[in-house]
């Protein structure tokens, strides 16, 4: 297909497309798309209607235990002065704090409860649980490293991420065709390259070119008289 160069807009900026453009997502851009205030929705991605009704301290019994467990599992293995101050201010001095909530409290049991409930959520179902093998050095140059299996690695399949992106309410604004941006230099009056979004970068243009030139794999449909496309 032929290369497409647009006329300059009122800011003196034009686009250089590698091929003809079939649709410009910026044509459907509205003021709501440019604001940071999101429109209210009845459905959060990966969250069921039942989960939306859960209290903010889910899956724990009360807010006191929730705050303690959040403090415990915030990623800092060593609780420093700042972490202790957070515990006192956010938990013990909270108006929702109730010592009766901690009767029989067991951090290990609460972590197990949390993991069990998360494993049943719709969001968790989007992830695949697998393990990876790493080589751990022995510390001795004469002793080879030994393999060590790390379980519980959660990851999303690439196809599920792509499917989620195309189902996004903002998918109509995606630029699937990259382009270069130019304007005339106020000094030399020569075309000057402008770099902005990822779809205006050379890396995107090169990736798009490779995809267009890649061979199309054969797809066999059982309901099409076994014809190979």
C-alpha positions as CSV (number, residue, x, y, z in Angstrom):
1,X,0.0,0.0,0.0
2,X,1.1,3.6,-0.6
3,X,2.7,5.8,1.9
4,X,0.5,8.5,3.4
5,X,1.6,12.0,4.5
6,X,-1.1,14.2,6.0
7,X,-1.4,18.0,5.7
8,X,-0.1,20.0,8.6
9,X,-2.6,20.9,11.4
10,X,-3.0,24.3,13.0
11,X,0.1,23.7,15.1
12,X,2.2,22.9,12.0
13,X,2.5,19.2,12.8
14,X,1.9,16.5,10.2
15,X,2.0,12.7,10.2
16,X,4.0,10.3,8.0
17,X,2.3,6.9,7.8
18,X,4.1,3.9,6.2
19,X,0.8,2.8,4.5
20,X,-2.6,4.3,3.9
21,X,-4.7,4.8,6.9
22,X,-8.1,3.2,7.2
23,X,-9.2,4.7,10.5
24,X,-7.8,7.4,12.8
25,X,-8.7,6.8,16.4
26,X,-8.1,10.4,17.3
27,X,-11.2,11.3,15.2
28,X,-13.4,9.7,17.8
29,X,-11.5,11.3,20.7
30,X,-13.8,13.2,23.1
31,X,-13.3,15.4,26.1
32,X,-14.3,12.5,28.4
33,X,-11.4,10.5,27.0
34,X,-8.9,13.2,28.0
35,X,-10.1,13.6,31.5
36,X,-8.9,11.7,34.6
37,X,-12.4,11.2,36.0
38,X,-13.6,7.8,34.9
39,X,-17.2,7.2,34.2
40,X,-18.9,4.9,36.8
41,X,-19.3,1.3,35.8
42,X,-21.1,-1.6,37.3
43,X,-18.3,-4.0,36.5
44,X,-14.7,-4.0,37.5
45,X,-12.4,-6.1,35.3
46,X,-11.8,-9.4,37.0
47,X,-14.2,-8.7,39.8
48,X,-17.5,-10.4,40.1
49,X,-20.7,-8.8,41.4
50,X,-20.4,-10.8,44.6
51,X,-16.9,-9.6,45.2
52,X,-17.9,-6.0,44.7
53,X,-20.3,-6.4,47.7
54,X,-17.6,-7.6,50.0
55,X,-16.4,-5.2,52.8
56,X,-13.2,-3.3,52.4
57,X,-11.5,-5.6,55.0
58,X,-12.2,-8.8,53.0
59,X,-11.3,-11.6,53.5
60,X,-10.6,-11.0,57.1
61,X,-13.1,-10.9,59.9
62,X,-12.8,-7.1,60.7
63,X,-10.8,-4.0,59.8
64,X,-8.4,-4.3,62.7
65,X,-7.1,-7.7,61.5
66,X,-7.0,-6.4,57.9
67,X,-4.8,-3.5,58.9
68,X,-2.4,-5.7,60.9
69,X,-2.1,-8.2,58.1
70,X,-1.5,-5.4,55.6
71,X,1.3,-4.1,57.8
72,X,2.7,-7.6,58.1
73,X,2.7,-8.4,54.4
74,X,3.7,-5.0,52.9
75,X,7.0,-6.4,51.5
76,X,9.4,-5.1,54.1
77,X,10.9,-8.1,55.8
78,X,12.5,-5.9,58.5
79,X,10.0,-3.6,60.2
80,X,11.8,-0.3,60.8
81,X,10.8,2.7,62.8
82,X,8.7,4.1,60.1
83,X,6.8,0.8,59.8
84,X,6.2,0.6,63.5
85,X,4.8,4.2,63.4
86,X,2.4,3.2,60.6
87,X,1.2,0.2,62.7
88,X,0.5,2.5,65.7
89,X,-1.1,5.2,63.7
90,X,-3.1,3.1,61.2
91,X,-4.1,0.3,63.5
92,X,-3.9,0.9,67.2
93,X,-5.0,4.6,67.0
94,X,-7.6,4.0,64.3
95,X,-11.2,4.8,65.4
96,X,-12.1,1.3,64.1
97,X,-9.6,-0.5,66.3
98,X,-11.1,-2.9,68.7
99,X,-9.0,-5.2,71.0
100,X,-11.8,-7.7,71.0
101,X,-11.2,-8.2,67.3
102,X,-7.8,-9.8,68.1
103,X,-9.0,-12.5,70.5
104,X,-7.6,-15.7,69.2
105,X,-5.6,-13.9,66.4
106,X,-3.1,-16.0,64.5
107,X,-1.2,-14.4,61.6
108,X,-0.5,-17.8,59.9
109,X,-4.2,-18.7,59.9
110,X,-5.1,-15.3,58.5
111,X,-2.6,-15.6,55.7
112,X,-4.0,-19.1,54.8
113,X,-7.5,-17.6,54.8
114,X,-6.4,-14.8,52.5
115,X,-4.6,-17.2,50.0
116,X,-7.6,-19.5,50.0
117,X,-10.1,-16.8,49.2
118,X,-7.9,-15.2,46.5
119,X,-7.5,-18.6,44.8
120,X,-11.3,-18.6,44.2
121,X,-11.6,-15.1,42.8
122,X,-12.2,-14.3,39.2
123,X,-9.1,-12.2,39.1
124,X,-7.0,-15.2,40.2
125,X,-8.4,-17.3,37.4
126,X,-6.8,-15.0,34.9
127,X,-3.4,-16.2,36.1
128,X,-1.5,-19.5,35.5
129,X,0.4,-21.1,38.4
130,X,3.7,-22.6,37.4
131,X,7.2,-23.1,38.7
132,X,10.6,-22.1,37.6
133,X,14.0,-23.8,38.0
134,X,17.0,-21.7,38.9
135,X,20.7,-22.7,39.5
136,X,21.9,-21.8,43.0
137,X,25.7,-21.4,43.3
138,X,27.3,-23.7,45.9
139,X,29.9,-21.1,47.0
140,X,32.7,-23.4,46.0
141,X,34.4,-23.1,42.6
142,X,34.9,-26.9,42.6
143,X,31.3,-27.7,43.2
144,X,28.7,-27.1,40.4
145,X,25.5,-25.2,41.2
146,X,22.4,-27.2,42.0
147,X,18.9,-26.6,40.6
148,X,16.3,-25.2,42.9
149,X,12.6,-25.2,42.0
150,X,10.6,-22.1,42.9
151,X,6.9,-22.8,43.0
152,X,3.9,-20.5,42.8
153,X,4.9,-18.2,40.0
154,X,1.7,-16.5,38.8
155,X,1.6,-15.2,35.2
156,X,-0.9,-14.3,32.5
157,X,-0.9,-15.9,29.1
158,X,0.0,-13.4,26.4
159,X,-3.3,-14.1,24.5
160,X,-5.4,-13.3,27.6
161,X,-3.6,-10.0,28.0
162,X,-4.2,-9.2,24.3
163,X,-7.9,-10.2,24.6
164,X,-8.3,-8.1,27.7
165,X,-6.8,-5.1,25.9
166,X,-9.1,-5.4,22.9
167,X,-12.1,-5.7,25.2
168,X,-11.2,-2.6,27.0
169,X,-13.6,0.4,26.9
170,X,-10.7,2.4,25.5
171,X,-9.8,0.0,22.7
172,X,-11.4,2.3,20.1
173,X,-8.6,4.8,20.9
174,X,-5.7,2.4,20.2
175,X,-3.3,3.3,17.4
176,X,-2.5,0.1,15.6
177,X,-0.7,1.8,12.7
178,X,2.4,3.7,13.7
179,X,3.5,6.9,12.2
180,X,6.2,9.6,12.4
181,X,5.4,13.1,13.5
182,X,7.1,16.2,11.9
183,X,7.0,20.0,12.1
184,X,9.0,22.7,10.4
185,X,12.0,23.9,12.4
186,X,11.6,27.6,13.3
187,X,15.3,28.0,12.7
188,X,16.1,26.1,9.5
189,X,12.6,25.7,8.2
190,X,13.4,22.0,7.5
191,X,11.2,19.1,8.6
192,X,12.0,18.2,12.2
193,X,11.1,14.9,13.8
194,X,8.8,14.9,16.9
195,X,8.9,12.0,19.4
196,X,5.9,11.4,21.6
197,X,3.8,8.3,22.1
198,X,5.2,4.8,21.6
199,X,3.4,4.5,18.3
200,X,5.4,7.4,16.9
201,X,8.8,5.7,17.7
202,X,11.1,3.9,15.3
203,X,10.9,0.7,17.4
204,X,7.1,0.5,16.9
205,X,7.5,1.2,13.1
206,X,10.2,-1.6,12.8
207,X,8.0,-4.0,14.8
208,X,5.0,-3.2,12.6
209,X,7.1,-3.8,9.5
210,X,8.3,-7.2,10.7
211,X,4.7,-8.2,11.5
212,X,3.5,-7.2,8.0
213,X,6.3,-9.1,6.4
214,X,6.0,-12.2,8.5
215,X,4.7,-15.3,6.8
216,X,1.1,-16.2,7.4
217,X,0.8,-19.6,9.1
218,X,-1.6,-22.2,7.6
219,X,-4.8,-22.6,9.5
220,X,-6.8,-25.8,9.1
221,X,-10.6,-25.7,9.7
222,X,-12.3,-29.1,10.2
223,X,-15.6,-27.6,9.0
224,X,-14.3,-26.3,5.7
225,X,-13.8,-29.7,3.9
226,X,-10.3,-29.9,5.4
227,X,-9.0,-27.0,3.2
228,X,-5.8,-25.4,4.2
229,X,-5.8,-21.6,4.0
